[in-house]
Amino acid sequence: MKLSTFLILLLLITGISCSVSENAEARNSDTYRNLLKNKTYTIKYVDITPEPRITNKDKIHMYGKNSMDTSQSSFLLNSQTESVAVADGNNRYEEIKCGDFTQCRLQIGTDQYTFVKYFNGKKVDIYGNKKGSITADNINELAYKMQGASYGSSQMTRYLNALLPNDEKSMDMPSFRYVGSGWLDNGLNYEDYKSDAQGIFEAVRYYFNGYNMVKIAAVQYWTNASGIMEGNKTIIKINEFSPTPDQSYLQVPQGVKVNAKKK
């Protein structure tokens, strides 16, 4: 990202709101914070900025962390992704779609299923431990306790967790505090939050159309060991963020064989 573009985005997201103090007024973000805390929602979004990649040689990997890891999935190279996150208490579903491939994770009670949906040009095939077959695994409780709740992509996971109280998110995630709000010429209103992390500036803006959250934009910048400023930006378009869990996502796909739980 060019430095000038980065600074413009930074100014747009933070504005002059950093001088505004925290207060107890009701905010649009309170509604969404409560949905996340109560674990009752359906979220559908497009991650405009692809997640940073580690390698394009490794195969799909979705274990060892709370969010779904796309950094090692070769078919997600430099691409926007479409995601769904649904929760109804302890039943949860997440997917990240790019082109013909969709990574999926389904939690029913204490059982977790990870699989891939692939559109072969005519129909969707499900691949778990093998084609048309999935096997339940134990939930990675440690990952959730250390990293907080998951909402599909790691970027969406970070900026929804930013809305939650400190005791409900990642142990190493900084606190985010409300610093201001306002209106844009296009009719959208927004709320700004800023992290208290040391050595890095991070701010996030939540956009609302009326009371409905429609977009999240965030920036990070820091100075590297050579004294050069570096940064990241995140833009997420939200197509739906409703209080009603879509139950069609919270069940094993039809026609798929479910094997006995791993021991």
N, C-alpha and C positions, 0 to 999 in steps of 0.2 A: 504494500500500500504506500502511495506517495505520502510524504510527510505533510504536505499542504492539505491533501484530502483528509488525512487522518485528523489534523487539527481542526478542520472545519466540522467534521463529524463530532469531535469531542466538544466543541463549543455548542453545537446544536443540542447535544444530549444533556449537557450540564447547564448551559445558559448561565444565568446569574443566580440560580436557585441554591447554590451551595451556601449562601448566606442566610437562608431561611431556616429557622430553628424547628426542631421536632415539636409537634403539638398533638392534641388528642382529638382533632376533628375527624369526622367520618370520611373515609376515602373509598374510591372504587376498588382499590386493591384489597380492602378488607374482605369484600365478598369472595374474591378468589383465594385469599389466604384461608378463609374458613372452609372452602371446598377442598383444598389440599389437606388441611388438618383433619377434616371429617372423612376423607378418602371416598368421596362420592363425586365423580366427574366423568365427562367424556371430552377429550381434547384432541383436536385435529389441526395440524400445522405443517408449514413448509419451512425448512431450515435453508434460508437463502445462501448462507455462507457455509461451505463444507467444513467439517471438522478437520483439524490438523492431522496429517497422516504420518504414521511411523514407517510403514513399508508397503509396497504393493505386491509383495511376494507371499506373505503369510495368508493362511486360510481364515475363514470366519471364526471369530473368537468372541464369546459373549459371557465368559465366566470371570470371576475374580474382581468384579466391580459392580456397583449398583446400576449405573447407566449401561445401555447397550453399546458395546465397544465397536465402532465402525472404523477405527483407525488402522485396522489390519485387514479390512475387507477390500480385496482388489477391485470389486465391481463398483465401489463407491468413490473411485478416484475423481477428485475435483468435480463433484456433482452435487446439485441441490438434492435434498431428500424430503420425502413426504412421510409424516409420522402420525401415529395414533397412540394415545394413552388413555386407558379406561380403568377406573377403579370402583369397586363396590365393597368397601371393607377390606377383608383379606384376599378377595379375589381381584386380580389385576391382569391387565394385558398391555403390552407395548409392541409396536412395530415400527420399523424404519424401512421405507421403500425407495428404491432407486431403479428406474427402468423396469426390467422384467423380474427383478429380485426383491424380495421383502424378508428382512430378518424379523423374527417374531419371538416373543417370550410371554408365556401364559402361566399365571399362578392361580391355582384353585386350592384354597385352604393352605395346607402345608406342602402341596406338590407343585413343582415347577416344570414346565415343558419349554424347551427351546427348539425351534425349527425354522426352516426357510420355505417360503412360498415362491415358486418359480412359474411364470407364465411362459409356456412353450410355444405360444403363437395360436393355440387353439383352446387350451384349458390351463388351469392352475394345478400344478403338482406340489405336494407337500413332502419335504425331506426332513426327517428327524434323524434317528439312528440309521434309517435307510428310507427309500422312497415309500411313502404311504404309511409310515410307521413312526410313532414317537414314544419316548419313554420318560416317565416322571423322574425327577431328580430332587434332592433336598434343596431347599432355599438356602442361599448363601447369607445366613443371618448376620455374620460378622461384617460383610460388605455393607449391608443396610444399616447396621448400627454405627459403623464408622463413617459412612458416606451419605447417609440420609436417604430419602425417598428418591425413586427414579421415575423419569417421565419421557423415556425414549432416548433421544440424543443427549450426549453429555452437555451440550450447550444449553438446551432447554432445561435439563435437569439442574444445572447450576443456577439459572436465573428464575426458576420457580422456587427452588430451595432458598433463594435469597429473600423471598417473601416470608419464610417461616421463622418462628422463634429459634434462637440459637440451639435449644435443647432438642430440636427436631430435624436438624440438618447435619451435614458433614462435620466431623470433629476438627478438620483442618480448614474449613471454610470460614472466611471472615464474616463479621456482622455487617449487614447492610442497613443503613438508616435512611429514612425519608428526609429529603432535603428540599422538596418543593413541588409545585404543580402549576399547570397553566393551560391555555388554549392555543390552538394553531389556526391559521387562516382557513384551512380546509375543513374546519368544524370539529376536528378531533381534539380531545383533551388528553393530558398526560400527567404522569407522576414520575418524579425522579428519585432514585436511590443511589447512595454512594457507599462503597465499602470502606472499612476502617483498616484495611491491610497496610502493613508497612512496606515501603520500598516499591510499591506499585500503585498506580492510580487506576481505579475501576469504577465505572458508573453505568447504571442501567436505567433506561426509560421505558415505561409501560404506557402504551397508547390505548385509548378507549374511544369508541364511537358511541356516545351516550354513556351507558353503563357497561357496554360490552368490550372486553379486551380484544384488540384486533392485531396488535403488533408488539414485539419486544425488540429494542435495539440497545446494544451495549458496546462499550469500548474499554480496552485495557492499554496502558502504556507504562513502560519502565525503561531504565537506562542500563544497558548491558555492561559487561566488564571493560569494554573499550570506550565507554562513555558515550555511546551512540544510542539514541532513543529508538526503541522498537515498540510495536503495538499490534493488537488484534482488534477486529470488530466482529460483531455478531448481529445479524438481522433475521428475525423469525416472524413470518406472517402467520397469524392465527385465524383459521377458518371456522373453528368452533371451540367454545369453552363453556360447556353447559353443566348444570348440576345433576343431570340425569345419566347414570351409567348405561351405556348401550350394551344390553345383556347378550347380544349376538356375538360380541367379541369375547365374552367371558365363559366360553365353552370350547371344548375340543372340536376342531373342524370336522364337518360331516365326512364320512367315508374313510377316516383315518384310524388305523389300528393303534390301540393304546396298550403298551407292554407293561408288565409288572414293574413296580418301582425298584430302582437300583438299590442294592444293599451296601 
